[in-house]
Amino acid sequence: MTNARYSFIAMLLHWSIALALVFQIALGWQFETLERGANLFGLFQLHKSVGIAILVLSILRLALRYTLPRPAAFADNIWSQRAAKMVHAAFYIVMIGGPVTGWILVSTAKIGIPTMLFGTIPLPHLPIGKAFHEPAEIAHELLAWVAIGLLVLHVAGALRHQFFKGENILGRMIPWAVRRGGSVLVTLSVIFAAFGFAFWNGYTISSALPEKTAAPVSATPAAPIATPSATDTKDGAENTSEGLAEAAQETPVADTAVKLADWQIARGGRLGFTVDWNGTPINGSFGRWTGDIHFSKDDLARSAITVNVDLGSATTSDAQRDEILLGDSFFNVAAHPKATFKSSSITHVGGDTYRARGTLNLNGRTQPLSLDFNLKINGQSAKVSGTSRIKRTAFGVGSGEWAATDEVADNVSVSFNFSAKAKN
């Protein structure tokens, strides 16, 4: 029996891959039972991230296997030696083949969902045809089951060497020295506890993984329509949509009529949106827009509003989800970088509420739109707020599998709230 040990880096890679593999198997088991939605999306992104991590670590481990000295194999019968070599070879096939087939699945999926490894590193799609999708799916699932069988065989082989052949195999592959006797049981308890912890976390993470959403969309502030001039606001904007605005209740303030004043939006406003994904509200906002607004309560016939929204500034506070939102399946920002609302008429509904009728151009489609807003003007200052809804499918937002409204709702709620100053 040799007393040689593996190098520390080999030990570290061995246990890191083993724990990640157990976590990954447990995580994968959830996908058949969980409903598609925002939380499952996050789990898939985590699954892909861990898979690529296993791929990188396994390639590094394989390279070190042939470059660093390693202990000689324990003496054994020919069949046991062959079985051990087959298990090790199969492990490398699983640890490399599993992530690669998963990568192929992502790259050939009907919906091109981008991957951000652990939310920071973009993973490009493989340049491979759609015909590889189904074979990769079969192979990926098969390799998962093979991994489970290999883990059982590997653990059984290690226990055989340690307890039935009296060979200190644990002492060769753990960062601390293991002596025979009671310390072996302590070491095994730590190892199994670590594996149990990894499996439990992988299996239960769906209930612990927080859903990243933007701050709740404000729907109430008292606000008037003052209207923006051609200026970008850092946080806010104004919008277009269909439906009635919730009029904010405020103490009436004496206002001064300004004949067709040009209005400029002040910083600090907000244009937000909310959509339900399998019952989970996803909140987001637009950070940039420009507007050309001429408005007077005493001359509504000549008042006009034009608002341009930079769709590329949309965020839901989740980088992975935002990539999908800006991609071909939803906003298609590369082809249609902005949305534009143009009013054709503005009327007084009652009290501080006004209605702008016009058209909204979004994703290359133009549809009629009525927007109700609450307005208060006090001298040269004004406030505006409102809420409304648009139907995303009317603008082709959500294509392919995302066109269905059973998962991602058709109605999108829009809320806006900002202040403005008269320029003249």
N, C-alpha and C positions, 0 to 999 in steps of 0.2 A: 504494500500500500504506500503510495507516495504522499508526502506532506506538502507538496507544491500547491500554491494557491493561484487563483486567477488574479490579474492586475486589478487595482482599485477601479479603474475606468471600465473594465469589463464587468465587474460586479455591479457598478452603478447602472450601466446600460441594461444589464440583465434584469435587475429588479424594476427599473423604470418601465421597461417594455412590458414586463409581466403584469405590473399593476395597471398600466394603461390598457392592456389587452382585456383584462378582467372588467375594468370600468366600461370599455367600449362594448363588450358583449352584453353586459347588463343594460347599457343605454339603448342598444339596438333592439332589445326585447320589447321596449315600450312602444315602438313605432307602429306596431300592428294594432294596438289598442287605443292609442290616443287619437282624438279628432284633429283634423288639420286646422291650423289656426296660428295665431301669433306665437303661442308658447311652443308648439311643435316646430315652427320655423326656427326658433332659437335653439332647440335641441338638435335639429339637423345640422345647423351651423357648428355647434359644439362637436357633434359626431364627426363631421368632416375635418375639423381642426385636430381632434385627437388622432384621427386616422392618419393624417399627413405627418403628425408628430411621430407616430409609430413607424411610418415608412422611413423617415429620416434617421431615426435612432437605429432601426434594423439594418439599414445600409451601412451605417457607421459601425455597428456591432459586427457585421459580416466582414468589413474591411479589417477591423482590429483582430478578428479571429485568425487571419492569415499573416498578420504583421507583428503581433506581440506574442511572446512565449506563453504557452498555456500548459496546464498539467497534463500528464499522460493519462490515458483512459485506464480505469481500474481493470484489473484482470477479470475476465468473465468468459463464459462459454460463447461459442461463435454466434449462436442465435440471438443471445442477449446483446452482443456487440452490434450485430446487424440491425436489431430492433432499435437500439439507441441511436445509431446513425440515421436511420430512416425517420425517427421522430424529430431529430434535430433538423434534418433537411426539410421535412414537411413544415416545421415551424417557420423557417425562413420563407417558404413558399406562401404560407398564410400571412405572415407579417408584412411581406412585400406585395403579394398578390391581392390581399384584401383591400388595402388602401388604393392600389392602382385600379382595380375594378370599380371601386367607389368613385374614383376620379373620372373614370370613363362614363359612369352613370350620370354624374353631374354635367359632364361636358356634352353629352348626347341627349339630355332631357329635352322634352318639348318646350318647356319654359326655361329660358336661360337664366337661372338664378346664380348670381355671382357668389363667390366664396371669399370671405375675409377671415383668414386664420386667426382665431382668438380675437376677432374684431379689429385687427390692425393690419395684417399682411394680406394683400390681394393674391389669390391663387388663380392663375389664368386657366382657361379651358383648354383641353387637349385638342389639337387639330385632327379630329377623327370623325368618321361618318356616323349617321344615326343608326346604321345597320348593326353597329356594335352594341347598341343599348341593351337589347334583350339578352344576348349571350353574357354580357357583363353582369346583368342583374342576376341571372341564374348562378354564375360563378361566385358572385359576391355573397349570396345567401349560403351557397354550399360551403364556401371557405369559413363562414362563421361557425357552422356546425362542426367542421373539421377542427377548428381551433378549440372548441369545447372538448372534443375527444382527445386532442393532443395534450391539453392541460391535465386531463385526468391521467393519461399514460405517463406524462412527465413527472407528476407528483408521485404516482405509484412507484416509478423507477427510483426516484430519489429516496423514498422511504425504505424500499427494498435494500438499497446499498447501505443506508444509515443503520437500520435496525436488524435486518436479517443476515447481512453479510459482514456487519461490524466495521464498515468503512466510513470514515468521517467525511462524507461528501459535502455536508453543510459547511464544514470548515474551509472548503475550497472556494465557496461562492457567496460568502457574506462578508461585509466590511469589518466585522469584528471576529476575533478568534473564537471558535466553538470547541469546547472540551467535551469529551464524552461524559455522560452521566446526566445529572439533573439539569445542567445548563443547556443541554440539547433540547429538552422539553420546553424550557423557557424560550429558547430561540424559535422553536416550531410554533409556540403559542403566539409569539410576536408576528411571525410570518403569516399565519392563518388569520390573525386579527387584522393585519394590513390588507390581505386579500378580501376579507369580509367587509372591511370598511370601503374598499374600492368598489366592490360589487353593489353594496347597499346604496352608496352615493350615486352610482350609475343608474340604478333601478328606480330611485326615488327622486332624482334631480328635477323631474318635471314639476313636482309640487313645490320645489324650493327655488327654482329659477325665476327671478323676477322678470316681469314683462317691462321692457323699457318703453316708456311712452313719453311724449312731450308733456309739458305742463298742461293741465286742463285748460280747455279753450274757454276763455271768458265770454259770456254771452249777455252780460247785462249793462255795462257801464253806461251812464247817461251820455248820450252823445248825439251830436248833431251832425249833420252832414257838413261839414265844411268840406271842401274838396281839395284834393291835392293838385299841386302843380307838378311840372315835370321834375321830380326829385326823387331820389332813392331814399327810402327809410331803412334804417338798419334793422329794426325789429318788426316794422309793421307795414300795414298796407290796408287797402280797401278792396272790396270784392263784389262779385257778381253772383247771383244765384236766384233761385226760384223760391218763393215762399214769403211768409210774413215775418217781419222783424219783430223781436220782442222790444217794445218801446220801454226805455228806461224811465223810471219815474223820478223827476227832480222838481225842486221848487222852481217855478217859472222865473226866468230872468229877462229883464227888459232887453230887447234886441233892436239893433239899428239896421235898417234895410241898407244893403250895399248893392248898388246897381252893377250886376254882372261882374262881381269881383273875381279876381283870380285868387285861388286859395292854395296855400302851401302846407303840406303835412309836416307836423312837428315830429321829432324823434320820440320813440317810446310807444308808438301805437302797435297794434297787433292784428294780423290776419291769420286766423287759425282754421283748421278743418278737423273733422272727426268722422271715422267710418268704422262700422262694426265688422270684425273678422271672427266668424264663428262665435258671436256673442261677446267678444272682447273688444272694447272700444280702443281704437288706435288714434291717438291725438297727434297732430302735426301743425306746422305753421310755415309760412313763406317769409323769408327774411328781406327780400328786395322787390320793389315795384316802382313804377313811374306813373304819374297821372297828369292829365291836362284837364282842369276843371274850372268852368266858369259858372258861377251860381249866384242868384239873387232870389230871395223869397218873393220879391215884388215883380220879378220878370222871369217866371218859370218857362215861358214860351221860348225864350232865347237861351235859357240855361242848358248847359251840356256837360257831360262827364265822359272822359275816356281814361281808362285805367289799363295799364300793362303790367302783368305779373311775371316775374322771372321764375319760371318753373324749376330751374336749376337750383334755386335757393330753398326748395322744399326740404324739410327735415322732420323726422319723427323721433329724433334722438337715438337712433339705432343705425349705425353706418351700413350694416349689411342690408337691412330692410330698405334704407334710403336708396341703395344702388338699384334695387328692384323697382322702386317707385319711379326713379328717373329713367329706367331702361325702356326697351321696346315694348314691353308688356303693358306699361301704364302710361306715363307722361311722354315717353319717347322724346326726351329733351334734345337728342341729337338732331332730329328732324323738325321738331316744333318747340323751340326753346321758350316761347312765351305764350301766355293767354291774354286775350284782349277783350275788354268790355267797352262797348260804345252805346251811349244812350241815344234814343231817338225822341223821347219825350220825358218830361218830369212833371208830376202832378202832386197836388197837396191832398193827402188822404184825410187828415184831421189832426188837430193838436200839433204836436211836433213831428208827426210822421209824414214822410214823403215817399213817393214811388217813382223809380226810374225804370222806364221800359226801354229795351234795346236788344242787342245781340251779344252773345259771348262766343268768341272763337277760341276753341281749345282742341289740341291734338289734330289740327287741320280741319275741324268741323265747326260750323257756325249754326247756332240754335237761338231762337228767341228767348229772352230772359227778362223777368221783372224782379226788381230788387227794391224792397222796402227798407227804409232806414229812419232812424230817429235823430233829429237835428235840433241843436240849440245854438243860437248865435248871441254873443254878448259883445257888442261893439265890433272890434276887429278880430275877435277870437271866436272859435267855434269848436264844437265837439260832435262826434258822430259815433253811433254804435248800431249794431243790428245783428241778426242771425238769419240764416236762410238755408236752402238746400238745393243741390243740383243732382241730377241723375247721371252717374258716371258713364253708364252704357250709351247714353245719347251722344256722348262725345268719343266713344270708342276707347275709353280709358279702362283697361283691363281686357287683354286679348287672350286668345287660346283658352286654356283651362280657367284663366282668371275672368273670362267673360261671364261665367255663371255667377248668379247672385246668391247661391245657397251658402257660400263661404264668405265672400266679401260682398257686403250689402251694396245695393244699387244706389241708395240715397246717401249722399255725403253732406253732412252739416257744415255750414260755414259760419264763422263768427268774426266780426271785426269791431275795432274800438280804437279811435285815435282822436287827436286834437289837430287843429289847423289855424293858420293865421292868414288874414286877408293881405294880399300883396299890394293893393291899391285902394 
